[in-house]
Amino acid sequence: MQPLGITQHTLVTALGHGRDATFAALRDGRTGLARRGFETADIGSWLGVVAGIDGLDWRADLADYDCRNNRLAELALRADGFGDAVRAAAARWGAQRVGVFLGTSTSGILQTELAYRARDAATGALPGWLHYGQTHNTYSVARYVRAALGLTGPAHVVSTACSSSAKVYAAAERMIRLGLVDAAVVGGVDSLCMTTLYGFQALELTSGEICRPWDATRAGLSIGEAAAFALLERDATRPMGWLLGAGESSDGHHMSSPHPEGAGAALAMRAALAQAGLQPGHVDHLNLHGTGTPGNDAAEDQAVCTVFGTALPCSSTKGYTGHTLGAAGGVEASIALLALQHGLAPPNLNLQTQDPALHAHLLREPLQRPLQVVASNSFGFGGSNACLIFGGVR
């Protein structure tokens, strides 16, 4: 594919708001996770909770969209001047020529959970303040972002679990290449809710210990929330980075467990390399999906070693942010771009003793050197896999 310019990007996670706060935490090896509960749920785990959501001011004309998920999206629109950059792109290309393609897994389910608690005791009716289409519905986050930014171009939401906001990069590239849009807002938003916390606990995927990807004693993931956005534009003259390739696959091995040999994951990585016109040796660093669960890390390790061998420096950043689910691909795309910008790939936080059965080259210290190409993996339930490859600005 022709490299596609990324002219702005931002993220809001438990590490803080915006690129500078994120990079400072990655550079210093500081986690945003804390052992805590959320709302009425305390599953005895570590969570990555974003600060500043509840106190955010809200536009009266968008009152029906008010929920935790859209507030998280709004925080990211305000970070790093991202919203202003999109408005400038809309002025340049036309509002109808800017697409919005976002990922999420649970959208604003928390809003309905709160409404369910407030239902009428006699009739069971939900309160009138619940606006399902603007908050809970899967499409609601893209609907909100379009409304907040005044965009009228094509829009959709991908919900393929934890690969969602990586797959939208591929969708946007296709839309731009086909001439349907000239620019696109991509990324993802996922906020904490009871469904997520109790659901992952029921699947026995959470742990009382902090997330330790690739560690011999890893026992499960730490859940986080986040919003991450990037602006892709045709014919970019001053990009912050380049999308070089995007690979997707669907192995359908199991509803919630990966293919044990990582077959679909390897296919996605090879597809990304092929689209970018690169060989495995051209990649300088790989941001692993790296959830910290025994099965997922083992499967990804096999896939990575099959495609890249055992010398490529790798790390998972979920020990910093937690697993932000449908937002993870977008978050880690921004982290990959930060690595390219600063010449620093973060270490695999919380790694004590690497599992001797896993052979990928995990970073224990920051990798500080010029980076030209960084890849990022995102894998979802049902075997929905994605790999993105980014290039730096020379």
N, C-alpha and C positions, 0 to 999 in steps of 0.2 A: 504494500500500500504506500501511497504518498504520505510522508510524515505530516501529521496534523498538529497545528500549533495550539498550545495551551496558554492563553493570554492572561489568565488569572485563576487562582485557586485558594481555598481556605478550608479550615476545619475547626470544629468546636468539640472537645472531648473532656473527659475528666482531668486531662492535663492542663486545660485552660482554653481561652478563646483566641483563635488565630494562629498564624504560622510561627510567630516569634515565641509565644508561650510554649507551643508544641516543641519546637526545636530545642529550646532551652532545657526542657525536661528530658528529651531524648539524649542530648549531649551530656547532661549531668547524671543520667541513669536514675531518674526520679519517677516513681510510679504515681499514677493518679488513682490507684485502687485503694480501697479501705474496707475493713471488715465492718459491715453495717447492714441494716435493713433498709427497706424502701416502702413507704406507705404502710400498709398493714402486713406486709410480707417480710419475714426475716428467715431466710433459708440457711443461715449459718455460714454464709459465703462472703467473699470479697466482691465488691461492686465498684463500677466506675460511674459515678454520678456527676452530671454537669452542674456547675454552680450558676446562679443568676437567672434561672428559668422563671421562677415564680414571681420575681419582682420586675419582670420586663413590662414596659409600657406597651399598649396595644392600640392599634388604629380602630376608631369607632366604626368605620365603614367596612371593616373586616371582622366584626365582632363574632359572626357565626363560625368563623374558622378557629376561634380561640380554644386551644388544647395544648397539652404538653408537647406533642410531636411537632405541631406547627410553630410553637414558641421556640423550640430547639432549632427548627429551620430558620426562623427569623434571626436568632442569635448569629447563625452562620452567614446570613445575608448581610449583616451589619459588620462582620469581622473582616479586616483587611480591605475594606472598601469594596467588597465583592459586589454588592447590589449596585453600587454606582458604576462599576465596570460593565455590568450587564446592561444597565440603562444606556450607557454610552454605545455599547454594541447595537442595541435596538435602534438608537438614533442613526447609527451608521448604516445598518442593513435593512431597517424596517422591523417593527415589532412582530409582524407576521412571518418574518424570516428567521426568527430565533426560536429554536425548539427547547423543550424542557423534558428531559428524560432522567427519571430518578428511580432509586431502588428503596424498598422498605420491606420489612417482614411483618410487623404488627401494626404499622401506621399509628392511628390514634385510639387503639383499643382501650387504653386507660380511661379515656373520656366516657366510654360506654360502661366500663366497670364502675366508675364513680356514679354514673347515672343509675345503674342498677341498684346501688345502695340507697339511692334517693327515690326509688319508685313508690308510687302510691300504695299505702298499706292495704287499702280496701280493694282496689281494682288491679293492682300490679302495673299500672301504666307508668311508663318512663316519663321523667320530667320534660317540660317543654323546652328547657335550655339545651337539650341534646340535639345537635344538628349532625345527623349521621353522615350525610354526603360531604360535609365540609370538614369532618374530623375523623371519624372511624374508618370510613371507606378507604380502600387501598389507594385509590387515585387522589385522595384528599390532599396529600402533600404536594403533588404536582399542581393541583388546582389552586392551592394556596400560593405557591411560588409564582405561578403565572399572574394571579391577581395582584400580589404584592409588588411585582415588578412591571406590571402593565404589558405583559407579553401576550401575543395572540397566535403564535405559531403552533405547530404540531406538538403534542405532549402525550406521554404515557408513563406509567409506572411499571417497573419490573419487580416481581415478588418471587424470587427463586431462592428464598432463604438467604444464606450468607454469601452468595455470589451476586446478589441483586445489583449492588451499586458498582460492581466491576463490569457487569454485562452491559450497563447503559453506555459505557464508553464505546463499545463495539456498535451498539445501536445508533449512537450519534454519528460515528464515523461513516456508517452506511448512508444515513440520511444526508449528510453533507456531500459525500461522494456522488450520490444520485441527483444532487442539485435540488433537493426538496427544502433544505434550509441552508443558510450561510453561517450560522453559529448555533451553538447549543449549550445549555446549562445541563451539566450532568452531575451525578453524585448520589447521595443517599442520606436518609434520616431514619433513625430508629430510637425510640424512647422507651424507658423502663415501664413495665406494667406487670400486673399480677399474672397474666397469662404466660408471659415469658419466664418469669422467675419460678413459678410453680411447675410450669411445663418442663423446663430443663432439669429441675430437681426430680420430677417424676421419671424422666429419661435416664436418671442417674449419671448425668454428665457434669454436674457441678461438684465442687469440692469445698471443704472447710479450710483448705490451704490456698494461698495465692497461686494464680496460674503459673505453671513452670513448663513451658513448651520444651520438648525434647529431653526433659530431665528423667533420670531413672526412677524417681519417686513421684512423677506427675500423676495427678489423680482426678483432674477435671478442669473445667474452664471457669473463668471469672467473667461475669456478664457486665457489659457497660452500655452506655448510650452515647450517641454522637450524631452530628450532622457534618457533612463534607460536600463541598461544591467545587466544580471546575468549569471554566468557560473555554470551549473549543471554538476556533474560528478558522474559516477558509482564508488562505493567503495571508496568514499572520506574518507581520514584519518584525515585531518585537515580542516574541513569545517568552514565557518563563520556562518552557520545556516543550518537548514533542511527544505525542503519542506515535510510537513507531509500529506497534502491532498489537492485536488483540486476538486471543484464541479462546474458543468455547467448545465444550463438549457436554454430553449427557450420557452417563453410563448406566443409570437406572438400576444400579446393583441392589439397593435397599432403601427404604424410606428414610431412615435416619443414620445409616452406617455407610462409610465409604467402601468402594471396592478395595478389598484387602491388599491388592498389589498396586493400587493407585493407577489402574489402567486409564480411566477417564481423565485423571489429573495429568498424566503424562501426555495424553493426546492434546489437551488444551495448551500445555506448554510448547509442544512441538508446533501446533497451529499458530501460536503467537510468534514464534521464531520464524516460521515460514512466511507469515504475512509481513514481518519486518525485514525479511531478506537477510537474516543473521544466522550465524552458527552459535552453538552453545558457548563457545569460548569467547564470544564478543560481549557476553553479559558480565558485568563487574560485581553485581550484588543481587541477591534474591530476597525479597520480603516474603517470608513464608506465611501460609494461612495459619499454621501453628497454633492450634486451639489449646493445647495442653491436655487433651484427652488421650488415653492410651491408643485407641484405634486410629483416630485421625492422624496423629503425629506419625505413627508407624506406616500408614498408607502413603502419606505425603513424602516421607523419607524415601520409600522405595521409588516413588515416581521421580523425585528430584535426582536421586542417584542414577536412575536409568537414563534421564535426559541430559543432565549436566555433569555427572560424575561426582566425585567426593571432594573436589578442590574448591568449588565455587563458594565464596563467603555468603552465609545465609543467616538470617535472624527473623524471629517473630517479634512483633511489637505489641502483642496482646497482653504481655506482662506489664505494659505501661497503661494502656487504655481500657483493658478488658476486651472481651469479644463483643463488638458493637453490632453484630448480627447483620441485618440488611444494610447497615451503613459501613460495614467493615471494608468492603472493596474500595469505596470512595475515600475513607480515612487513610487507608494504606497506600492508595494512589498519591495522595498529597504527601505522605511521609516519604514515598519514593522520590517525588519531585524535590522535597527538602534535602534528601540525601545527595541528589545530583547538584543542587544549588550550592551546598556547603561543603561538598567533598567529605561527608561523614555518614557512614552507615552505622546505625545504633547496634549495640550488643543485644544478645538474647537475655533480657532481664530475668532474674530469679533462677537462672540455670546454676545448679550446684554440681551435679555429676551427670554428664550426658549418658543417656541410656546406651549401654554397649552394643545393643542390637540395632541402633540407628547410626548411620554413617555419614550423613551430610555434615559439612563443615560449619558448625555453629560458632558465631562470634561471641567471645567472652568479654572482649574489650572493643571500644569503638574502632571502626576501620576508617582511618583518616588518610585519604589520598584522593586525587581527582577521579571522579566517577563519570563515565560517559554513557553507560547503559545500565539501567536498573529494571528488574522484573518484579512483578507482584502477583502472588497467587491468591485466589479466593474460591473456596469450594462450599457448596451448599447441600442441604438435605436432598435426597432423591438423586444424587449424583450429578448435580448441576455445577459444572466446573468452568472457571475462567482464569486466564492469565493475561496480564497487561504488560507491555514493554515500553519503557519511557527512555527518551534520550535527553541529554542536557544541552544547554545552549553553548556553543563554541565561540 
